[in-house]
Amino acid sequence: MVRSGMKKRVAGRVALAGALVAAIAGCSSDGGNGGAAPADGGENPFEGEAINFVVPFDPGGGYDVYTRTIAPYLEECLGARVTVLNEPGAGSILATNKTAIAEPDGTRIQIMNMPGVVSSQVAGAEGVEFDLKEFSWIGRIAAPAEVVLAGGDSELQTLEDLVGASEPVQFVATGPGASDYIAATVFAKAYDIPNKLATGFAGSGEATNAVIAGEADIHIMPYDSELGTMTAGDTRPLVVLADELPKYMPEAPLIADVEAPDA
């Protein structure tokens, strides 16, 4: 999660970012009893303010769920009115550009898809007008493992099936600035999987639905974002890109336990 404004535009106003962090920390330290409570006991500068919490993707995806879950607690904590805004486009690049040039007063914050935005900046992706070093960072929400998903009725059932595919495997992703795009590109390259990559979906949910409907083969997503589709049997986890899973997650093949196939 990041606060708006480039640091070069906030000389003399860095305290605002600190105030936002301090207010949130104060709310955590009071045991979750509610109320705007800055950590230093001072006045809360966000009391009564309107804060836009930006999701750079369409409604319904994992980042949208995270944001809408957190927003009510931020309202209670800061004493502010927190509105969730969905601003999709170019795999989160458009919204991130807007956050970068917004007034650095703490009233626009954004959830970030870090693998996507970092890769976009490093690669000099078209449309990138932000510098991640210039944002004021508030905190990290989650770091879930990625899962390689096939449709529940797909003939692809294992990593070996992907590597041994005789025809290009159709991966899907929301866009070049998104983590599912980066994950698909790197994963296919690492295992020398013959592939095609379709983008332009309005959100990750739409991309996953293409896999469920049999219109595409593979979508790589955060594991906890797809628990519902896996539990319902709509998707099948072929392999999880992690050494271990949290205990609350159902069993699935781990990349660490799968013998690397001969490509």
N, C-alpha and C positions, 0 to 999 in steps of 0.2 A: 504494500500500500504506500502511495506516494502523495506528497502535498504539492500543490500547483506552484509554478513560478520558477524561473531560472535564477540561480544564485547571483549571477551578475546583475540581476534586477532587484535584488533584495538587500543590498548593502544597508546596514542600519536597521533592518527589519527581520533579521534572523531569529529574533526573540519570539516572533509569532509562531514559527514552526516549533520552537521549544515549548511554547505555551500549549500548543495542541498536544504534543507528546506528554507534557507534564499533566495536563488535564486527564488524559486517558490513563496514564500511570496512576494518578490519584484515585481514579474510579476503581482500578484493579486493587489498589492497596487497602480500600475500605471494606473489602470482603464482599463486594458486589451488592451492597445495600442500597445502591441507587443514589441519584442526586449528583449534580455537578460539583466535583470536589477536587480542585487542583492540588497536586502533591505538596505544594509549599503552603497550603492553607490560604493563599491569596485569592483575589478576585478572578473569576473565570472569564476571560475575554471573549468566549464564544457563547455565553449565556444569551439566549434569544436570537442568535444569528441563524441564517439560512445557509446550510452547507449542502452542496451538490456532491454526491458520491457517485463517481462515474464508472460505468462498466463499458469497456470498449468493444463489447460484443452484443448480439441480440439477446433478448430475454430467453430464459429457459436453460442456458448452459451452466457449467460448473461455476464459472466466475460470477455469473449473475446470482446463483444460489448463495455463494459465499457472501456477496455484498448485501443481499437482502436479509440474510441471517444476522449480519453484524450491525446493520444500520439502526435497528431499534435500540441496541445497547449503546451505540454512540450517542443517540439522541438523549437517552437517560443520563449518560455519563457527562456529556458536554452541556446539557441544558439547551441544546440547539435543535432546530428543525432540519432533519437530514432527509434529503430527497434522492432516491436512486435514479440516475439517468443512464439509459442505454444509448451509447453513441457508437454503433458499429461502423466498420469501414477499413479496408486495406489491412485486415488482420491485426487491428488495434492501433495502427500507425496514425490514423486521422485523429482519434481521440487523444492520443498521447501528444501529438503536435499541439492540440488546443490547450491541454493541461500545461505544457511547457511555456506557453506565452500568456497564460491567465494571470490575473492579478495575484501576487504572492501573499495573500491575506488569510490563507487557511480555509477559505470558503469553497474551494474546489479541490477535492481529493479523488484519487483514482486507484482502482485495483489494477495491478500490472501482471501480464503474462511474461515473466522474466526471460525464459529461454527465447521467446519470440522477439521481444524488443531488443534484447542484447544482440541477438544474431542479426537483426535488421540493421542496427547501428553499425556493428562491426563490418558487415558485408556492404554497407553503403546502399541499402535497398532504396529503390525509387520512392520518393515522397517523404523520406525521413528528414525532419527538420528539428529534431530534439537532440540533446546531449544528456545522457543518463547521469553523468557526473554532476550536472547542474540542478538536479532535483533535490528536494529535502525529503529524506526517507523516514517513514514513520515506523514500519515494522513488517515482519514477514508473517503471513497468515497460515500457509501450509506448504508442504513439499511432498505431495503424494507421488507414489510410484506410477510410472506409465504402463499401460497394458495394451498389448497388440490384440485388437478385437476383430473377429470375423462374425458373420451372421450366424444365427442359431442353426440354420439349415444349410450352412455352407459346406462344401466338400473339403475346404481347407480346415484341418483340425489340429495341425501341429506346426512347429517351426520348420520341420523337415519338409512338410508339404509346400511351404512357401519357397524354400530354397530350391526344391526340385521341380517347381512349376514349369511346365512346358510353354505356357503362354504368359505374357506380362500380367503381373498381379496389379489390380486397380486399387491404389490407395486413394483416400480422400482427405482433404484438409480445408480449413476455412479460408486460408490465404497465406501468402508468403511471409507475413509478419507474425504468424501464429505458431505456437509450440507444436501443434499436430503436423504442421508442414515441415518444421525442422526435424522432428522425430522421424517422420516417414522418410525424409531424404537421407538422414544419417543411417537409420536402421537398414534401409534397402541397400545402401552402399556398403555397409559393414558386412552384410551377409550375401552380397552379390546377387540380390533377388531381382529377377527381371520384373520391371514395374512400369506403370504409368501413374501419374499423380493428378487427380482432378481437384480444382479449387473453385472458389466463387460461391460457396455455400453461405447462407445468411448467418449461420451459427453452428456450433459444434453439434447441437441436437439434430439439425438438418443433415449434417454430414453423416452422423451415426445412423439416421433413418435410411439413408441411401444404402448403407451396408445391410441393415435389417431387411430392406426390401429386395435385396439381391441385385441392386443396380451397381454396386461396387463391392470390393472384396475385403478391404482392411481399413480400419481407422485406429490410430494410436491416440489414446486418451488417458488422463489421470484415472487411476483405478477406482478411487472412491466416487468419481463423477458418474461411473457406469455401473455401479452396484445394482441399480434398479433394472437395467436392461439385461444384465447377466443373470440376476436372480429370476427374472421372468422367462429366461430362456431365449430372449430375442437376440442376444449376442453370446459369443463364446470366447473366453480368454485363451488365446493360443500360448502366450507367454507374457510374464510380467517382467519389466526391465528393472529388476531390483534383486538384491541378495536375500531380502527377507520382507515379510509383510507384517503390518500391525496385527495383533491377535484378534481384533474385532473384524478383520476382513476374511472372507471365505477362502479356502484353499484354491490355489491356481499354480500352474507351472512357473517356476522362477528361472530367469535366464542363467542364474548361477548354477542351477541344477541340470541344465540342459546341455548335453554334449554338443559342442559346436560342430555342425554338419559340414561335410566337404562340399564346398560350393563348386 
